[in-house]
Amino acid sequence: MSLRRKSIFLSLLFSIAIFSVNAQESGATKWSFLAEPYIMLPYMNGSVGIGNYPDIKVTAKPGDVFMRLEFGAMLNFEARHNNWTLGTDIMYMSLHQDINGKGQDFLGQLEVKQLSWELSALYKIKPWFEAGAGARYRNMDTHAIVDFLPQGGPTENEKSGSVSWVDPIAIGRITIPLHGKWIANVRGDIGGFGVGSNLTWQINPMLGFKFSKLFQFSASYRVISVDYEKGNESSRYMYNMVTSGPVVRFGFNF
């Protein structure tokens, strides 16, 4: 992991620690916290474009992703007080993908390292509905090795691209009342609007069970769409991808 990413991770952990201490020291307020490490089994469908290379189509199932996964880290954290919920979600994956230019004259390999870090604030408007806003930082490091197959024989080329951007997002969450220790909600957001990406959105319906005051378990199906393109010719970078799949979360309340 690069120094830049380590700094981001350390800054996040430091901010959470300071926030937790300050909240606990304030006798006039009572905060509750939820930390959820999670695992996503992703399907990926879309395309990546680097410079003047032809766009590379990406289609991967969970088995393909995890066979080529070098490293992954996923964590959701929420702090609640009265009607407010402050949250952060971080997801990092480094993976390889074989390139099969179906109907095109190239083959090769694609390596993608992606970091997504979201900060959000939600306000409970109704007992069952929260609305708010946030920002999602995304960093993409992409390296492609492509074998072009002209009539004169194969020609190997390498191309790398790295981009970072921040998307403003509008967020909504609906809580579905259930009996006993069951919990359920549907969370969605939409953003980008040309500030960072052209458009990004996600939806995540969840069903869970609280085993105790401390521990809960939940499962959901998450769909994340990103449509980003900036630059032209040699400086062009395009990432148009839908990542979807089941998510398993292990929650700790304190």
N, C-alpha and C positions, 0 to 999 in steps of 0.2 A: 504494500500500500504506500502511495507517495506521501511525501511530507505534507502536502496540501490537504490530503484526505485525513491524515492523522490529526492535523490541526482542527479540522472541522469536527471530528469525533470527540476530541478532547474538549473543545469549546462547548459542544452540546452537553457532555457529561458534567462539566463544571457548572454550566448554567442551571441544569436540573438540580445539582447538589445545593447550590446557593439558594435557589428558589425554595427547595424543600425545607432547608434550615430556617429561612426567614419566615415561612408560613407556620412552622411548628413553634417558633418563638413568640408568635403573636397570640397572646391569650384571648384577645377579643374575637378572633376568627377561628373557624374550624375547617380545615381542608381535608379532602380525601384524595388518594392517589391510586392510579391503576397502571401497572407496568406489564406489558404483554410482549414477550418475545414470540415470534411466529415463524411459520414455514409456509411458503407459497409454492404450489406445484404448477408452474406456468406453461401455458401454450403461448407461442409467439407467432404472430402473422403480420408481415409488413415488408418494408424495404428500407435500405440504407444507401445513401449516396455520398461519395467522397470525391471532391474535386471534379475532374472531367471524366472519371470512371463511369461506366454504365451502372445504373442502379442495381444493387444486389438484393435479391428477394430472400427473405428469411421466413422459413416455416419450420417450427420446432414444437415437439410435444414434450411433456414433462420428463419422459425418459431420456430424450435427446439432450435436454438442458442439463439434467443432473449428471449424465455421463460426462459432459464437457465442462461442468461447473468447477472452477478453480477455488472460488471463495464466495461465501454469501453471508450476509448479516442483516437481520430484520428485527425491528423493535418499534412498538407503539407505546407512548406514555401519555397519560392524562392527569391533570390536576383540576379538581372540582371544588367550587366554593359558591354556596347559594345557587344562583341561576347561571353562573359562569362555568365554562369548561375550557381550560387552556390545554392544548395538545401538541405533540410532536410525533412524527412518524419518519423513520429512517430505513432505507432499503439499499443495500449494496450487493451487486452481483458482478462476477467476472467469469465470462464463458467464451467458448469457442463454437463455431458453426462452420460446417463444410458448405462450400458454395457449389451449387449445381445449376449452372445457367441454362435451364431448360429452354430449348429453342434459341439459345444464344451461344456465341462462340467463345465461352470462357468457363473455367473451373477455378477452384481455389479454396482458401480458408479465410474466415472472418473472425476476429477477436474483438469482443465488446466488453468494456468495463463501464458500468453505469452506477451512479450514485444519485439517489433521490432523497431529499430531506425537506419535510414539510413542517411549518409552524402554523397553528390555527387558534382561533378564539371563537367559541360558540356561546350563544345566549339562549336560555330556555324561554321561549315565547309562550308556549303552552306546555302542560305536563307531558305531552307526547311529541312535541316538536321543538327542535333547536335550529337556529340559523346563525350564520356567521361568515367570517372571511379568513383568508390566510395567504400564505405565499409558499410556493414549492420551488426549491432550488434543485437543478438537475445538471449533472456533469457527465459527459459522454467521452470516453476515449476509445477510438476505433482504429484497428489495424487490419488491413486487407492484403492478402497475397493472391494475386490473380494470374492464372495462366490463360492468355489469349491464344486462340487456336486458328490462326490464319492459314491460308493454303500453303504458305511456305514453311510451316512448322510452328510449334508452340513458342510463345514469348512470355517470360515471367516478369511481372511488375509488382512493386510494393507501394502501398499508399497508406498514410496515417492521417487521422484528423482528431482534434480535441476541441470541444466546445462546452461552455457553461452558460446557463441562463436561469432567470427567475420568472415564474409565472404567478400573477395574482389569481386567486381562486375564490369563488363564492361557494359556500358549503351549506348543506341542509342535512338534518338527521331526524328520522322518525323513529320513535320508540314504540314498540308494540307491546301492550300490557299482557302478561301471561301469568298464570297461577303458579304458586309455589316458588321454587328456586330457578325456574326457567327465565331466560332473558332473550330478547330479540330486538333488533333494530335494522334499519336500512339507511345507509349513509351514501350521499352522492355529492359530487362537486363538478364545477365547470370553470374553465379559466383560460389563460393565455391571452386571447384577444389581440394577438399581434405584438404584445409587449415583450414576451419571450418567444413562446411557440405561437403558431397560428391559432391552434385550438388544442386544448387538453381537457379530458373529462374522465371521471371514474364513477363506478357504482359498486356498492359492497353490502349486500344483504347478509345478516348474521343471525345465528341461533346458538345460544350457549346455556350453560348450567352452572350455578354457583354451588360448589360442594361444601364450602364453609365461608366464614367471613374473610378469610385470607385468599382462598384459591378458587378460581373459576376456569372453565374450559369452554371454548367456542369454536365453531366452524362456520365458514362463510364462502361465498364465491365472489371473487374480485375481478373487475374488468377495468383496465387502465388503457386509455387511448392518448397517444401523443402525435401531433402533426407539427413538425418543426422543419424549417428550411431557411437558411441564411447564406449569403455570399453568392458568388458566381464564378464560373470556370474553375480555376485551380483552387480558389478559396471556398468553393461551395461545400456545404454540409447539409445533408438531408436525413431526417430520421422520422419515418412515418410508420408507427407500430401500434398494434393492439396486443396487449399482454393480458391474458385471462387465465383463471384457474382457481381451484379450491385452496382455501387458506385455513390452517390450524393454528389456534392461538392458545397460549398458556398464560392466564392472567393472575396477577398477584395484587391484592388490595391491601392498602395500609393507610 
